[in-house]
Amino acid sequence: MNGRDKRRAPRNSHNSVIEIFDIEGNLAVTGRLIDFSEVGASFSVGDPVVMPERFRARLRFLDRGILDARARVVWIRRDKNITRYGIAFDSLKRVHPTGEFKGLRD
């Protein structure tokens, strides 16, 4: 990491899906995951959304399965056609492992 990067963990670029759920557990918005680490992530949406102080997010990865997170927004950046959000995880757990091909069944 360079001298300006203050992240606590290295991030990996991803082009996956992130789902944000409201307090009642309903899907509030779906975004494109930009990057991810064990302590946080960033994602983008087309139209800006009002994010609650704390929320539940579900991240879908082909190589890691589905992760469920409790998170909070730490920054927002508006560009021409998208809004990007940086989130910090309060908790992160795997809810569905990756699918593995176990061979043809008889």
MMTF fields as JSON, N, C-alpha, C and O atoms, coordinates in Angstrom:
{
  "mmtfVersion": "1.0.0",
  "mmtfProducer": "UNKNOWN",
  "numBonds": 423,
  "numAtoms": 424,
  "numGroups": 106,
  "numChains": 1,
  "numModels": 1,
  "chainsPerModel": [1],
  "groupsPerChain": [106],
  "chainIdList": ["A"],
  "bondAtomList": [4, 2, 8, 6, 12, 10, 16, 14, 20, 18, 24, 22, 28, 26, 32, 30, 36, 34, 40, 38, 44, 42, 48, 46, 52, 50, 56, 54, 60, 58, 64, 62, 68, 66, 72, 70, 76, 74, 80, 78, 84, 82, 88, 86, 92, 90, 96, 94, 100, 98, 104, 102, 108, 106, 112, 110, 116, 114, 120, 118, 124, 122, 128, 126, 132, 130, 136, 134, 140, 138, 144, 142, 148, 146, 152, 150, 156, 154, 160, 158, 164, 162, 168, 166, 172, 170, 176, 174, 180, 178, 184, 182, 188, 186, 192, 190, 196, 194, 200, 198, 204, 202, 208, 206, 212, 210, 216, 214, 220, 218, 224, 222, 228, 226, 232, 230, 236, 234, 240, 238, 244, 242, 248, 246, 252, 250, 256, 254, 260, 258, 264, 262, 268, 266, 272, 270, 276, 274, 280, 278, 284, 282, 288, 286, 292, 290, 296, 294, 300, 298, 304, 302, 308, 306, 312, 310, 316, 314, 320, 318, 324, 322, 328, 326, 332, 330, 336, 334, 340, 338, 344, 342, 348, 346, 352, 350, 356, 354, 360, 358, 364, 362, 368, 366, 372, 370, 376, 374, 380, 378, 384, 382, 388, 386, 392, 390, 396, 394, 400, 398, 404, 402, 408, 406, 412, 410, 416, 414, 420, 418],
  "bondOrderList": [1, 1, 1, 1, 1, 1, 1, 1, 1, 1, 1, 1, 1, 1, 1, 1, 1, 1, 1, 1, 1, 1, 1, 1, 1, 1, 1, 1, 1, 1, 1, 1, 1, 1, 1, 1, 1, 1, 1, 1, 1, 1, 1, 1, 1, 1, 1, 1, 1, 1, 1, 1, 1, 1, 1, 1, 1, 1, 1, 1, 1, 1, 1, 1, 1, 1, 1, 1, 1, 1, 1, 1, 1, 1, 1, 1, 1, 1, 1, 1, 1, 1, 1, 1, 1, 1, 1, 1, 1, 1, 1, 1, 1, 1, 1, 1, 1, 1, 1, 1, 1, 1, 1, 1, 1],
  "groupList": [{"groupName": "MET", "atomNameList": ["N", "CA", "C", "O"], "elementList": ["N", "C", "C", "O"], "formalChargeList": [0, 0, 0, 0], "bondAtomList": [1, 0, 2, 1, 3, 2], "bondOrderList": [1, 1, 2], "singleLetterCode": "M", "chemCompType": "L-PEPTIDE LINKING"}, {"groupName": "ASN", "atomNameList": ["N", "CA", "C", "O"], "elementList": ["N", "C", "C", "O"], "formalChargeList": [0, 0, 0, 0], "bondAtomList": [1, 0, 2, 1, 3, 2], "bondOrderList": [1, 1, 2], "singleLetterCode": "N", "chemCompType": "L-PEPTIDE LINKING"}, {"groupName": "GLY", "atomNameList": ["N", "CA", "C", "O"], "elementList": ["N", "C", "C", "O"], "formalChargeList": [0, 0, 0, 0], "bondAtomList": [1, 0, 2, 1, 3, 2], "bondOrderList": [1, 1, 2], "singleLetterCode": "G", "chemCompType": "PEPTIDE LINKING"}, {"groupName": "ARG", "atomNameList": ["N", "CA", "C", "O"], "elementList": ["N", "C", "C", "O"], "formalChargeList": [0, 0, 0, 0], "bondAtomList": [1, 0, 2, 1, 3, 2], "bondOrderList": [1, 1, 2], "singleLetterCode": "R", "chemCompType": "L-PEPTIDE LINKING"}, {"groupName": "ASP", "atomNameList": ["N", "CA", "C", "O"], "elementList": ["N", "C", "C", "O"], "formalChargeList": [0, 0, 0, 0], "bondAtomList": [1, 0, 2, 1, 3, 2], "bondOrderList": [1, 1, 2], "singleLetterCode": "D", "chemCompType": "L-PEPTIDE LINKING"}, {"groupName": "LYS", "atomNameList": ["N", "CA", "C", "O"], "elementList": ["N", "C", "C", "O"], "formalChargeList": [0, 0, 0, 0], "bondAtomList": [1, 0, 2, 1, 3, 2], "bondOrderList": [1, 1, 2], "singleLetterCode": "K", "chemCompType": "L-PEPTIDE LINKING"}, {"groupName": "ALA", "atomNameList": ["N", "CA", "C", "O"], "elementList": ["N", "C", "C", "O"], "formalChargeList": [0, 0, 0, 0], "bondAtomList": [1, 0, 2, 1, 3, 2], "bondOrderList": [1, 1, 2], "singleLetterCode": "A", "chemCompType": "L-PEPTIDE LINKING"}, {"groupName": "PRO", "atomNameList": ["N", "CA", "C", "O"], "elementList": ["N", "C", "C", "O"], "formalChargeList": [0, 0, 0, 0], "bondAtomList": [1, 0, 2, 1, 3, 2], "bondOrderList": [1, 1, 2], "singleLetterCode": "P", "chemCompType": "L-PEPTIDE LINKING"}, {"groupName": "SER", "atomNameList": ["N", "CA", "C", "O"], "elementList": ["N", "C", "C", "O"], "formalChargeList": [0, 0, 0, 0], "bondAtomList": [1, 0, 2, 1, 3, 2], "bondOrderList": [1, 1, 2], "singleLetterCode": "S", "chemCompType": "L-PEPTIDE LINKING"}, {"groupName": "HIS", "atomNameList": ["N", "CA", "C", "O"], "elementList": ["N", "C", "C", "O"], "formalChargeList": [0, 0, 0, 0], "bondAtomList": [1, 0, 2, 1, 3, 2], "bondOrderList": [1, 1, 2], "singleLetterCode": "H", "chemCompType": "L-PEPTIDE LINKING"}, {"groupName": "VAL", "atomNameList": ["N", "CA", "C", "O"], "elementList": ["N", "C", "C", "O"], "formalChargeList": [0, 0, 0, 0], "bondAtomList": [1, 0, 2, 1, 3, 2], "bondOrderList": [1, 1, 2], "singleLetterCode": "V", "chemCompType": "L-PEPTIDE LINKING"}, {"groupName": "ILE", "atomNameList": ["N", "CA", "C", "O"], "elementList": ["N", "C", "C", "O"], "formalChargeList": [0, 0, 0, 0], "bondAtomList": [1, 0, 2, 1, 3, 2], "bondOrderList": [1, 1, 2], "singleLetterCode": "I", "chemCompType": "L-PEPTIDE LINKING"}, {"groupName": "GLU", "atomNameList": ["N", "CA", "C", "O"], "elementList": ["N", "C", "C", "O"], "formalChargeList": [0, 0, 0, 0], "bondAtomList": [1, 0, 2, 1, 3, 2], "bondOrderList": [1, 1, 2], "singleLetterCode": "E", "chemCompType": "L-PEPTIDE LINKING"}, {"groupName": "PHE", "atomNameList": ["N", "CA", "C", "O"], "elementList": ["N", "C", "C", "O"], "formalChargeList": [0, 0, 0, 0], "bondAtomList": [1, 0, 2, 1, 3, 2], "bondOrderList": [1, 1, 2], "singleLetterCode": "F", "chemCompType": "L-PEPTIDE LINKING"}, {"groupName": "LEU", "atomNameList": ["N", "CA", "C", "O"], "elementList": ["N", "C", "C", "O"], "formalChargeList": [0, 0, 0, 0], "bondAtomList": [1, 0, 2, 1, 3, 2], "bondOrderList": [1, 1, 2], "singleLetterCode": "L", "chemCompType": "L-PEPTIDE LINKING"}, {"groupName": "THR", "atomNameList": ["N", "CA", "C", "O"], "elementList": ["N", "C", "C", "O"], "formalChargeList": [0, 0, 0, 0], "bondAtomList": [1, 0, 2, 1, 3, 2], "bondOrderList": [1, 1, 2], "singleLetterCode": "T", "chemCompType": "L-PEPTIDE LINKING"}, {"groupName": "TRP", "atomNameList": ["N", "CA", "C", "O"], "elementList": ["N", "C", "C", "O"], "formalChargeList": [0, 0, 0, 0], "bondAtomList": [1, 0, 2, 1, 3, 2], "bondOrderList": [1, 1, 2], "singleLetterCode": "W", "chemCompType": "L-PEPTIDE LINKING"}, {"groupName": "TYR", "atomNameList": ["N", "CA", "C", "O"], "elementList": ["N", "C", "C", "O"], "formalChargeList": [0, 0, 0, 0], "bondAtomList": [1, 0, 2, 1, 3, 2], "bondOrderList": [1, 1, 2], "singleLetterCode": "Y", "chemCompType": "L-PEPTIDE LINKING"}],
  "groupTypeList": [0, 1, 2, 3, 4, 5, 3, 3, 6, 7, 3, 1, 8, 9, 1, 8, 10, 11, 12, 11, 13, 4, 11, 12, 2, 1, 14, 6, 10, 15, 2, 3, 14, 11, 4, 13, 8, 12, 10, 2, 6, 8, 13, 8, 10, 2, 4, 7, 10, 10, 0, 7, 12, 3, 13, 3, 6, 3, 14, 3, 13, 14, 4, 3, 2, 11, 14, 4, 6, 3, 6, 3, 10, 10, 16, 11, 3, 3, 4, 5, 1, 11, 15, 3, 17, 2, 11, 6, 13, 4, 8, 14, 5, 3, 10, 9, 7, 15, 2, 12, 13, 5, 2, 14, 3, 4],
  "groupIdList": [1, 2, 3, 4, 5, 6, 7, 8, 9, 10, 11, 12, 13, 14, 15, 16, 17, 18, 19, 20, 21, 22, 23, 24, 25, 26, 27, 28, 29, 30, 31, 32, 33, 34, 35, 36, 37, 38, 39, 40, 41, 42, 43, 44, 45, 46, 47, 48, 49, 50, 51, 52, 53, 54, 55, 56, 57, 58, 59, 60, 61, 62, 63, 64, 65, 66, 67, 68, 69, 70, 71, 72, 73, 74, 75, 76, 77, 78, 79, 80, 81, 82, 83, 84, 85, 86, 87, 88, 89, 90, 91, 92, 93, 94, 95, 96, 97, 98, 99, 100, 101, 102, 103, 104, 105, 106],
  "secStructList": [7, 7, 6, 6, 7, 7, 7, 1, 1, 7, 7, 3, 3, 3, 3, 3, 3, 3, 3, 3, 3, 7, 6, 6, 1, 7, 3, 3, 3, 3, 3, 3, 3, 3, 3, 3, 7, 1, 1, 3, 3, 3, 3, 3, 3, 1, 1, 7, 7, 7, 7, 7, 1, 1, 3, 3, 3, 3, 3, 3, 3, 6, 6, 6, 3, 3, 3, 3, 3, 3, 3, 3, 3, 3, 3, 3, 3, 3, 7, 1, 1, 7, 3, 3, 3, 3, 3, 3, 3, 3, 3, 3, 3, 3, 3, 3, 7, 7, 7, 7, 7, 7, 7, 7, 7, 7],
  "xCoordList": [0.839, 0.0, 0.876, 1.956, 0.408, 1.19, 0.928, 0.103, 1.619, 1.499, 0.136, -0.227, -0.638, -1.949, -3.071, -4.131, -2.868, -3.92, -4.018, -3.059, -5.171, -5.35, -6.204, -6.694, -6.384, -7.203, -6.543, -5.319, -7.386, -6.889, -6.609, -5.908, -7.144, -6.952, -6.883, -7.545, -6.1, -6.036, -7.371, -8.09, -7.687, -8.942, -8.662, -7.617, -9.624, -9.563, -10.695, -11.82, -10.4, -11.44, -12.414, -12.024, -13.683, -14.723, -15.759, -15.993, -16.366, -17.502, -18.643, -19.075, -19.113, -20.154, -21.367, -21.412, -22.337, -23.582, -23.586, -23.137, -24.102, -24.358, -25.822, -26.336, -26.473, -27.874, -27.942, -27.357, -28.653, -28.822, -30.268, -31.199, -30.449, -31.775, -32.153, -31.312, -33.437, -33.909, -34.111, -33.879, -34.541, -34.669, -35.684, -35.565, -36.692, -37.69, -37.21, -37.899, -36.036, -35.509, -35.881, -35.624, -36.486, -36.847, -35.679, -34.916, -35.543, -34.498, -34.737, -35.78, -33.777, -33.917, -33.239, -33.773, -32.073, -31.331, -30.32, -29.803, -30.059, -29.017, -27.955, -28.271, -26.696, -25.604, -24.526, -24.574, -23.546, -22.386, -21.227, -20.78, -20.756, -19.626, -18.371, -18.087, -17.628, -16.402, -15.186, -14.364, -15.078, -13.989, -14.455, -15.508, -13.631, -14.033, -12.812, -11.776, -12.926, -11.913, -12.65, -13.881, -11.934, -12.554, -13.168, -13.943, -12.831, -13.35, -14.295, -14.923, -14.417, -15.306, -15.369, -14.756, -16.121, -16.304, -16.722, -17.026, -16.731, -17.34, -18.205, -17.922, -19.276, -20.187, -20.779, -20.67, -21.407, -22.02, -23.46, -23.829, -24.265, -25.652, -25.877, -25.165, -26.866, -27.158, -27.744, -27.217, -28.811, -29.458, -29.103, -29.111, -28.794, -28.46, -29.607, -30.776, -29.27, -30.264, -29.942, -28.784, -30.961, -30.761, -30.442, -31.261, -29.267, -28.823, -29.07, -28.793, -29.589, -29.746, -28.379, -27.37, -28.361, -27.102, -26.439, -25.237, -27.214, -26.723, -27.704, -28.904, -27.202, -28.053, -27.438, -26.317, -28.198, -27.726, -27.436, -28.193, -26.349, -25.975, -25.658, -25.194, -25.913, -25.585, -24.691, -25.038, -23.53, -22.554, -22.469, -22.372, -22.506, -22.51, -21.223, -20.921, -20.46, -19.196, -19.212, -19.717, -18.665, -18.547, -17.528, -17.715, -16.444, -15.376, -15.514, -14.827, -16.377, -16.531, -17.928, -18.154, -18.858, -20.241, -20.948, -20.588, -21.945, -22.735, -22.367, -22.37, -22.049, -21.684, -22.765, -23.308, -23.074, -24.051, -23.288, -22.463, -23.565, -22.826, -23.777, -24.856, -23.378, -23.976, -22.978, -21.78, -23.465, -22.533, -23.062, -24.201, -22.185, -22.53, -21.775, -20.677, -22.349, -21.714, -20.641, -20.878, -19.453, -18.376, -18.023, -17.403, -18.408, -18.236, -19.19, -19.644, -19.482, -20.326, -19.654, -19.22, -19.566, -19.011, -19.95, -20.294, -20.354, -21.242, -20.429, -19.68, -20.573, -19.951, -21.053, -22.192, -20.738, -21.721, -22.971, -24.077, -22.806, -23.963, -24.137, -25.08, -23.256, -23.342, -23.055, -22.488, -23.458, -23.078, -22.346, -22.823, -21.175, -20.372, -20.459, -20.477, -20.512, -20.592, -19.456, -19.148, -18.832, -17.864, -18.515, -19.098, -18.421, -19.052, -18.025, -17.075, -18.228, -17.419, -18.299, -19.465, -17.742, -18.499, -18.426, -17.353, -19.578, -19.624, -19.516, -18.972, -20.043, -19.918, -19.995, -20.571, -19.409, -19.39, -19.375, -18.535, -20.321, -20.338, -20.785, -21.564, -20.298, -20.687, -22.006, -22.131, -23.003, -24.298, -24.527, -25.312, -23.859, -23.925, -22.541, -21.989, -21.964, -20.642, -20.738, -21.83, -19.588, -19.574, -20.066, -19.892, -20.669, -21.104, -19.91, -19.095, -19.8, -18.699, -19.269, -20.218, -18.701, -19.134, -18.624, -17.416, -19.502, -19.12, -19.235, -19.218, -19.349, -19.453, -20.907, -21.811, -21.115, -22.462, -22.996, -22.267, -24.285, -24.918, -25.555, -26.074, -25.516, -26.137, -27.608, -28.295],
  "yCoordList": [-1.186, 0.0, 1.238, 1.243, 2.29, 3.52, 4.321, 3.931, 5.423, 6.223, 6.871, 7.219, 7.044, 7.685, 6.706, 7.117, 5.438, 4.433, 4.064, 3.56, 4.314, 4.077, 2.848, 2.683, 1.996, 0.803, -0.162, -0.287, -0.844, -1.813, -3.167, -3.984, -3.424, -4.714, -4.483, -3.58, -5.278, -5.116, -5.453, -6.346, -4.728, -4.942, -5.618, -5.417, -6.424, -7.089, -6.567, -6.407, -6.3, -5.846, -6.977, -8.14, -6.625, -7.606, -6.982, -5.774, -7.801, -7.376, -8.32, -9.132, -8.194, -9.072, -8.238, -7.031, -8.895, -8.246, -8.056, -8.919, -6.906, -6.672, -6.271, -5.462, -6.844, -6.533, -5.855, -6.34, -4.741, -4.001, -4.182, -3.987, -4.556, -4.815, -3.744, -3.283, -3.342, -2.355, -3.004, -4.201, -2.21, -2.687, -3.815, -4.637, -3.861, -4.933, -6.198, -7.218, -6.149, -7.316, -7.386, -8.396, -6.323, -6.278, -5.756, -4.905, -6.26, -5.793, -4.329, -3.982, -3.463, -2.025, -1.602, -0.772, -2.163, -1.791, -2.886, -3.569, -3.029, -3.933, -3.09, -2.196, -3.375, -2.612, -3.509, -4.733, -2.865, -3.582, -3.42, -2.307, -4.533, -4.532, -4.123, -4.676, -3.173, -2.699, -3.385, -3.953, -3.329, -4.03, -4.516, -4.119, -5.396, -6.105, -6.475, -6.839, -6.384, -6.914, -7.526, -7.529, -8.029, -8.627, -7.573, -7.918, -6.295, -5.246, -4.273, -3.461, -4.33, -3.4, -3.644, -4.573, -2.792, -2.937, -1.597, -0.655, -1.526, -0.392, -0.936, -1.989, -0.19, -0.612, 0.617, 1.727, 0.418, 1.527, 1.197, 0.035, 2.247, 2.147, 3.256, 4.26, 3.076, 4.085, 5.345, 6.435, 5.222, 6.367, 6.374, 5.319, 7.535, 7.588, 7.071, 7.261, 6.424, 5.927, 6.461, 6.732, 6.609, 7.014, 5.756, 4.842, 5.719, 4.548, 4.759, 5.836, 3.735, 3.848, 3.848, 3.492, 4.246, 4.298, 2.918, 2.795, 1.902, 0.515, -0.318, -0.04, -1.336, -2.142, -3.528, -3.794, -4.395, -5.734, -5.769, -5.222, -6.408, -6.544, -8.002, -8.734, -8.414, -9.764, -9.629, -8.95, -10.287, -10.225, -11.594, -12.607, -11.625, -12.896, -13.043, -12.234, -14.104, -14.387, -15.798, -16.721, -15.966, -17.313, -18.133, -19.335, -17.491, -18.226, -18.317, -19.13, -17.512, -17.512, -17.878, -18.084, -17.961, -18.222, -16.933, -15.87, -17.015, -15.848, -15.454, -16.278, -14.173, -13.645, -12.691, -11.917, -12.748, -11.863, -10.914, -11.349, -9.615, -8.618, -7.674, -7.366, -7.224, -6.073, -4.957, -5.123, -3.818, -2.794, -1.394, -1.196, -0.42, 0.995, 1.746, 1.344, 2.818, 3.634, 4.508, 5.126, 4.562, 5.415, 6.537, 7.525, 6.397, 7.493, 7.315, 6.209, 8.435, 8.465, 9.39, 10.487, 8.939, 9.767, 9.718, 8.642, 10.869, 10.947, 11.267, 12.244, 10.454, 10.684, 11.059, 11.276, 11.138, 11.558, 10.686, 11.193, 9.386, 8.499, 7.488, 6.697, 7.497, 6.524, 7.204, 8.295, 6.535, 6.924, 5.75, 4.616, 6.027, 4.983, 5.126, 6.232, 3.987, 3.943, 3.1, 2.042, 3.562, 2.766, 2.326, 3.141, 1.039, 0.522, -0.207, -0.794, -0.162, -0.916, -2.001, -1.761, -3.193, -4.312, -4.301, -4.131, -4.484, -4.726, -6.222, -6.643, -7.027, -8.486, -9.025, -8.394, -10.198, -10.821, -12.321, -12.848, -13.025, -14.482, -15.112, -14.522, -16.289, -17.037, -17.733, -18.45, -17.518, -18.156, -19.3, -20.204, -19.277, -20.379, -20.563, -19.619, -21.743, -21.969, -21.994, -22.047, -21.957, -22.023, -23.382, -24.381, -23.412, -24.682, -25.406, -24.798, -26.658, -27.448, -28.606, -29.251, -28.877, -29.999, -31.277, -31.441, -32.163, -33.393, -34.598, -35.736, -34.368, -35.478, -35.811, -35.378, -36.563, -36.971, -37.994, -38.868, -37.875, -38.84, -39.942, -39.689, -41.139, -42.293, -42.362, -43.261],
  "zCoordList": [0.0, 0.0, 0.0, 0.59, -0.664, -0.689, 0.579, 1.405, 0.73, 1.927, 2.108, 3.231, 1.021, 1.112, 1.41, 1.882, 1.151, 1.337, 2.81, 3.393, 3.406, 4.836, 5.126, 6.243, 4.141, 4.333, 5.303, 5.351, 6.078, 7.047, 6.43, 7.028, 5.243, 4.577, 3.069, 2.557, 2.355, 0.901, 0.25, 0.698, -0.807, -1.528, -2.854, -3.472, -3.276, -4.569, -5.433, -4.96, -6.707, -7.63, -7.907, -8.005, -8.031, -8.329, -9.234, -9.195, -10.036, -10.851, -10.502, -11.319, -9.286, -8.76, -8.371, -8.608, -7.777, -7.364, -5.852, -5.098, -5.429, -4.011, -3.874, -4.648, -2.888, -2.615, -1.25, -0.282, -1.177, 0.072, 0.521, -0.261, 1.785, 2.342, 3.346, 4.117, 3.336, 4.293, 5.66, 5.833, 6.612, 7.987, 8.14, 9.048, 7.251, 7.296, 6.597, 6.63, 5.964, 5.273, 3.805, 3.15, 3.276, 1.863, 1.033, 1.491, -0.168, -1.062, -1.395, -1.949, -1.062, -1.293, -2.59, -3.326, -2.874, -4.078, -4.407, -3.523, -5.686, -6.163, -6.843, -7.627, -6.542, -7.129, -7.694, -7.572, -8.319, -8.86, -7.889, -7.609, -7.389, -6.473, -7.237, -8.3, -6.714, -7.351, -6.749, -7.468, -5.429, -4.759, -3.394, -2.893, -2.802, -1.593, -0.777, -1.333, 0.538, 1.457, 2.631, 2.659, 3.572, 4.75, 5.679, 6.571, 5.482, 6.365, 5.688, 6.368, 4.358, 3.676, 2.185, 1.661, 1.513, 0.07, -0.508, 0.224, -1.832, -2.512, -3.634, -4.206, -3.941, -4.986, -5.651, -5.13, -6.807, -7.517, -7.876, -8.043, -7.991, -8.453, -9.469, -9.465, -10.339, -11.344, -10.744, -10.966, -9.998, -9.357, -7.878, -7.244, -7.312, -5.883, -5.023, -5.356, -3.929, -2.983, -1.594, -1.277, -0.781, 0.608, 1.392, 1.484, 1.946, 2.688, 4.179, 4.706, 4.863, 6.316, 6.999, 6.39, 8.256, 8.994, 9.032, 8.796, 9.326, 9.321, 8.517, 8.516, 7.833, 6.955, 6.776, 7.21, 6.129, 5.782, 4.29, 3.489, 3.926, 2.523, 2.236, 3.11, 1.008, 0.559, -0.668, -1.634, -0.615, -1.693, -2.332, -1.64, -3.654, -4.385, -5.181, -6.058, -4.856, -5.536, -6.099, -5.46, -7.288, -7.839, -7.061, -6.871, -6.607, -5.94, -4.426, -3.807, -3.806, -2.345, -1.884, -0.692, -2.806, -2.433, -2.087, -2.591, -1.238, -0.851, 0.572, 1.486, 0.737, 2.043, 2.515, 1.726, 3.795, 4.412, 5.328, 6.131, 5.204, 5.984, 6.69, 6.183, 7.841, 8.512, 8.242, 8.474, 7.752, 7.29, 7.54, 7.964, 7.26, 7.35, 6.26, 5.874, 5.77, 4.734, 5.37, 6.408, 4.749, 5.249, 4.267, 4.66, 3.013, 2.049, 0.866, 0.572, 0.197, -1.007, -2.01, -1.658, -3.279, -4.358, -5.55, -6.04, -6.003, -7.165, -8.403, -8.422, -9.434, -10.73, -11.708, -11.297, -12.984, -13.993, -13.977, -13.787, -14.174, -14.332, -13.211, -13.24, -12.23, -11.138, -9.803, -9.742, -8.758, -7.405, -6.798, -6.843, -6.223, -5.584, -4.066, -3.526, -3.402, -1.943, -1.403, -1.951, -0.335, 0.405, 1.698, 2.414, 2.002, 3.221, 4.072, 3.555, 5.372, 6.329, 6.919, 7.233, 7.071, 7.627, 9.144, 9.725, 9.782, 11.225, 11.49, 12.511, 10.557, 10.623, 9.201, 8.315, 8.997, 7.676, 7.876, 8.606, 7.217, 7.332, 6.026, 5.277, 5.759, 4.568, 4.859, 5.852, 3.982, 4.177, 3.209, 3.496, 2.073, 1.112, 0.528, -0.037, 0.645, 0.048, -1.468, -2.034, -2.113, -3.568, -4.021, -3.324, -5.17, -5.747, -6.333, -7.026, -6.072, -6.604, -7.384, -6.939, -8.542, -9.363, -8.716, -8.546, -8.362, -7.666, -8.583, -8.114, -9.867, -10.815, -11.105, -10.39, -12.133, -12.515, -11.542, -11.073, -11.24, -10.335, -11.163, -12.251, -10.659, -11.344, -11.045, -11.53]
}
